[in-house]
Amino acid sequence: MAERAKNKVIGKMGENVAAGYLKNNGYEIIDRNYSARCGEIDIIAADSKYLIFVEVKTRSLNSLDRPCKWVDKNKQRKIIKTTLLYLCNNKDVKGNRMIRFDVIEVVYDNVTKSVIDINHLKGAFDATGVPH
């Protein structure tokens, strides 16, 4: 399998794992893979207090960097712009909830073909694009 196609399959698996994790922890999944001209949001979830825009990063166990390191300022800006478009097109979704940007890291073992770790970084960045 070509490397790009393999990465896409692993990325989709990570998104499915992250969505399952969120559901199991009481979040409602509102939308997945919302795409606009300026970017994509992997998962849009909600709890009673927040409408949450989630970026999922899946990396192999052997990766030198933590998955969240791939959510740089440029990626954050794209997510924020896409969020604004989503909110303009889906005015009824937000309600009284505040907005939060999360990153979920999924660490995958290529040998055992299993998920080793899930790390949920709540409020990983804010609308200014500056990491907390």
Contacts in CASP RR format, 6 or more apart in sequence:
PFRMAT RR
TARGET T0000
AUTHOR 0000-0000-0000
METHOD contacts of the structure
MODEL  1
MAERAKNKVIGKMGENVAAGYLKNNGYEIIDRNYSARCGEIDIIAADSKY
LIFVEVKTRSLNSLDRPCKWVDKNKQRKIIKTTLLYLCNNKDVKGNRMIR
FDVIEVVYDNVTKSVIDINHLKGAFDATGVPH
1 9 0 8 1.000
10 58 0 8 1.000
10 60 0 8 1.000
10 108 0 8 1.000
11 56 0 8 1.000
11 58 0 8 1.000
11 106 0 8 1.000
13 58 0 8 1.000
13 106 0 8 1.000
13 108 0 8 1.000
14 56 0 8 1.000
14 58 0 8 1.000
14 106 0 8 1.000
14 108 0 8 1.000
14 115 0 8 1.000
15 32 0 8 1.000
15 33 0 8 1.000
15 42 0 8 1.000
15 43 0 8 1.000
15 56 0 8 1.000
15 58 0 8 1.000
17 58 0 8 1.000
17 106 0 8 1.000
17 115 0 8 1.000
17 118 0 8 1.000
18 42 0 8 1.000
18 43 0 8 1.000
18 54 0 8 1.000
18 56 0 8 1.000
18 104 0 8 1.000
18 106 0 8 1.000
18 118 0 8 1.000
19 29 0 8 1.000
19 32 0 8 1.000
19 43 0 8 1.000
21 104 0 8 1.000
21 118 0 8 1.000
21 120 0 8 1.000
22 29 0 8 1.000
22 43 0 8 1.000
22 45 0 8 1.000
22 54 0 8 1.000
22 104 0 8 1.000
23 29 0 8 1.000
25 120 0 8 1.000
26 47 0 8 1.000
27 45 0 8 1.000
27 46 0 8 1.000
27 47 0 8 1.000
27 52 0 8 1.000
28 45 0 8 1.000
28 46 0 8 1.000
28 47 0 8 1.000
29 43 0 8 1.000
29 44 0 8 1.000
29 45 0 8 1.000
30 44 0 8 1.000
30 45 0 8 1.000
30 46 0 8 1.000
30 51 0 8 1.000
30 93 0 8 1.000
31 41 0 8 1.000
31 43 0 8 1.000
31 44 0 8 1.000
31 86 0 8 1.000
32 42 0 8 1.000
32 43 0 8 1.000
32 44 0 8 1.000
33 40 0 8 1.000
33 41 0 8 1.000
33 42 0 8 1.000
34 40 0 8 1.000
34 41 0 8 1.000
34 44 0 8 1.000
34 82 0 8 1.000
34 86 0 8 1.000
35 82 0 8 1.000
36 81 0 8 1.000
36 82 0 8 1.000
36 85 0 8 1.000
36 86 0 8 1.000
38 78 0 8 1.000
38 81 0 8 1.000
38 82 0 8 1.000
38 85 0 8 1.000
39 78 0 8 1.000
39 79 0 8 1.000
39 81 0 8 1.000
39 82 0 8 1.000
40 82 0 8 1.000
41 53 0 8 1.000
41 54 0 8 1.000
41 55 0 8 1.000
41 79 0 8 1.000
41 82 0 8 1.000
41 83 0 8 1.000
41 86 0 8 1.000
42 54 0 8 1.000
42 55 0 8 1.000
42 56 0 8 1.000
43 52 0 8 1.000
43 53 0 8 1.000
43 54 0 8 1.000
43 56 0 8 1.000
43 104 0 8 1.000
44 51 0 8 1.000
44 52 0 8 1.000
44 53 0 8 1.000
44 54 0 8 1.000
44 86 0 8 1.000
44 93 0 8 1.000
45 51 0 8 1.000
45 52 0 8 1.000
45 54 0 8 1.000
46 52 0 8 1.000
46 93 0 8 1.000
46 97 0 8 1.000
48 97 0 8 1.000
49 97 0 8 1.000
49 98 0 8 1.000
50 97 0 8 1.000
50 98 0 8 1.000
50 99 0 8 1.000
50 100 0 8 1.000
51 93 0 8 1.000
51 94 0 8 1.000
51 95 0 8 1.000
51 97 0 8 1.000
51 98 0 8 1.000
51 99 0 8 1.000
51 100 0 8 1.000
52 99 0 8 1.000
52 100 0 8 1.000
52 101 0 8 1.000
52 102 0 8 1.000
53 79 0 8 1.000
53 83 0 8 1.000
53 86 0 8 1.000
53 99 0 8 1.000
53 100 0 8 1.000
53 101 0 8 1.000
53 102 0 8 1.000
54 101 0 8 1.000
54 102 0 8 1.000
54 103 0 8 1.000
54 104 0 8 1.000
55 71 0 8 1.000
55 75 0 8 1.000
55 79 0 8 1.000
55 101 0 8 1.000
55 102 0 8 1.000
55 103 0 8 1.000
55 104 0 8 1.000
55 124 0 8 1.000
56 103 0 8 1.000
56 104 0 8 1.000
56 106 0 8 1.000
57 67 0 8 1.000
57 68 0 8 1.000
57 70 0 8 1.000
57 71 0 8 1.000
57 103 0 8 1.000
57 104 0 8 1.000
57 105 0 8 1.000
57 106 0 8 1.000
58 67 0 8 1.000
58 105 0 8 1.000
58 106 0 8 1.000
58 107 0 8 1.000
58 108 0 8 1.000
59 65 0 8 1.000
59 66 0 8 1.000
59 67 0 8 1.000
59 70 0 8 1.000
59 105 0 8 1.000
59 106 0 8 1.000
59 107 0 8 1.000
59 108 0 8 1.000
60 107 0 8 1.000
60 108 0 8 1.000
60 109 0 8 1.000
60 110 0 8 1.000
61 107 0 8 1.000
61 108 0 8 1.000
61 109 0 8 1.000
61 110 0 8 1.000
61 111 0 8 1.000
61 116 0 8 1.000
62 110 0 8 1.000
63 107 0 8 1.000
66 105 0 8 1.000
67 103 0 8 1.000
67 105 0 8 1.000
67 106 0 8 1.000
67 107 0 8 1.000
67 119 0 8 1.000
68 103 0 8 1.000
68 105 0 8 1.000
68 119 0 8 1.000
68 121 0 8 1.000
68 124 0 8 1.000
71 79 0 8 1.000
71 103 0 8 1.000
71 124 0 8 1.000
71 125 0 8 1.000
73 129 0 8 1.000
73 130 0 8 1.000
76 101 0 8 1.000
76 125 0 8 1.000
76 129 0 8 1.000
76 131 0 8 1.000
77 129 0 8 1.000
79 101 0 8 1.000
80 101 0 8 1.000
80 127 0 8 1.000
80 129 0 8 1.000
83 99 0 8 1.000
83 101 0 8 1.000
83 127 0 8 1.000
87 93 0 8 1.000
87 94 0 8 1.000
87 99 0 8 1.000
99 127 0 8 1.000
100 122 0 8 1.000
100 123 0 8 1.000
101 123 0 8 1.000
101 124 0 8 1.000
101 125 0 8 1.000
101 126 0 8 1.000
101 127 0 8 1.000
102 120 0 8 1.000
102 121 0 8 1.000
102 122 0 8 1.000
102 123 0 8 1.000
102 124 0 8 1.000
103 121 0 8 1.000
103 124 0 8 1.000
103 125 0 8 1.000
104 118 0 8 1.000
104 119 0 8 1.000
104 120 0 8 1.000
104 121 0 8 1.000
105 117 0 8 1.000
105 118 0 8 1.000
105 119 0 8 1.000
105 121 0 8 1.000
106 115 0 8 1.000
106 117 0 8 1.000
106 118 0 8 1.000
107 115 0 8 1.000
107 116 0 8 1.000
107 117 0 8 1.000
107 118 0 8 1.000
107 119 0 8 1.000
108 114 0 8 1.000
108 115 0 8 1.000
108 116 0 8 1.000
109 115 0 8 1.000
109 116 0 8 1.000
123 132 0 8 1.000
124 131 0 8 1.000
124 132 0 8 1.000
125 131 0 8 1.000
125 132 0 8 1.000
126 132 0 8 1.000
END
